[in-house]
Amino acid sequence: MRADFEVTLEDLRQEVVQEYGVNPKKKTLPPDVKRWVELIHEHLTSEELTIGWLMEQTHFNEKTARRFRFISGSYPKSYITRLRVVLACKLLDCEAYDITSAALATGFSDRSTLSKAYKKHFGMNLSESLKKKQKKGEDKNSHDFSQNNSRIDIFITFTWR
């Protein structure tokens, strides 16, 4: 991957975290949850980012995960997956990445894992969505995050279905 795409990936990661993530600077966040949010945002594109890894790094437990869910509206694993799916969509919109490259760049283990997460999130296949987009000749930055209206609340209330 070229260096200019690395910058783009980092810029997009920051944009996704700011737009769709929990703000770790909120004064009402408990210290353990704040630390998890910071680690998730910092390591979002790393495949090593798992709940087990978070617990190893912070020495917190399932109680922290429940507190995280109460604050963010989803369990940490769902929160991570949601942010990664949105980031992958933004990478695909830039047309600098194919599905496999976008999956690997955003911390998914492979193309299949990204496709499954995308389908769970949007209710349609990723490859079908990209084909429809190409047929319509849409702008490269016009991914519609509200394609499945029944799930638009994901970004508003931070819930995962």
N, C-alpha and C positions, 0 to 999 in steps of 0.2 A: 504494500500500500504506500502511495506517495505521501510525502510530508504535508502537502497542502490539504490532503484529505484528513490527516490526523488533526489539523487545526479545525477543520469543519466538524469532525466528529466531536471534539471537545466543546466547540461553540454550541453545537446542537444539544449535547448532553446538558450543558448549563441552561439552555433555553427550556428544555423539557422539564428539568428539575424545578426551575423557577415557575413555569406555567402550570405544571400538573402535580408538583410535589408539595409536601408539608414544609412549611417554613421553619427551619431549625432555630431561628432567632426569636421565635415567639417566647415571651416571658413565662407563659403558662405551661410550657412543656416540662414534664419531669426530666431530671438529668439523664436517667437511663434511656428514655425514649429519644431525647435530644441527641444523645450519642449514637443511637441506632440510625436515626435519620441522617446525621452527618456521614456516617460510614456508608450507608446505602447510596447516598448522593455521590460521594467521593469514588466509590468502587462500582458504580452502576454497570459499567461496561466490562467488568472483570467476571470471568466465568467462575472464579473462586467464591464470589459473593453468594453465600447460602445462609440459611438460618443457623446451621451448625457453626459456620465460620463467624457469624455475628456473635453467637454465644461465647465462642472461644476468645474473640477479641475483647469482649466487654465483661465476661463472666456473669452475664445475666441469664435469666431462665425463662420458662414459659409464662410466668407472671408478667414479665416485661413485654412479651409478645401480645398478651391480652390487653395490656395497657396501651400498647401501640395501636391495636385494633380499635380500641375505644376512641383514641384521639384522631387517627387517620381514616377510620371507616373501613379498613381492610387489614387482614393479617399481613405481616411483613412480606411473606412470599408472594402474595397477590399484588401488593404494592410494588415490589420489585419488578414483577412480570409486566404489570401495566405500564410502568415507566419505560421498560425495555421495548415493549411493543410500539409505543408512541415514538420512541427514538428510532427504531428500525423503520417505521413509516416515513419519518422525516428524511432518513438516509436514502430510502428508495425514491422519495420525491426529488432528491437532488440528482438522481440518475447517475451517481458516481459509483453506486454499489448494485450488485445483483442480489437476489434473495439470500444466497448462501453467505456472501460477504457481509451483508447487513446483519444476518443472524450472528455470525462470529464476532463482528465488531461490537455488538450490543450485549454480549455475554451469554447468548444462547449457545447451547452445545452444537447445534446443527440446524439446517434448514427446516427439518421436520418439526423441531421443537418450536421454532418461531411460527411456523404455519399453524400449528395447533393452538398456540396462544392467540394468534391473530383471529382464528376462527371463533374461539371462545369469546374474545373481546368484541368483534364486529359482527359475528353471526354469518360470515361468508368466508370462502377460501381466499387466501392471499393471492395465489396465482390468478384466480378468476377476477379478482378485484383489479389487479395490475393489467390484465388483458382488456377489461372494460375501459379502464382509464386510457390505455393506448388507442383503442378504437375510437373513443370520443375525442382524442387529440387534446386532452386537457393540458393546462399549464403544468410545468414540472413541479410547482410548489402548491398544488391544489388538492392534496389529499383531504378527503372529507371525513373528519373524525366522527361525524354524526350519521354515517351511512345506515346504521341500525338505530332508528329513533328510540326503540325500547331500551337501549342501553346508553343513551346520551347522558344519563344521570351519573355514569361512572366518573366523568370528569368534574361534575358539579359537586357530588357528595362523597367522592373517593370510595365508592363501593365497587365490589367486584362480584360478578355473578358466575 
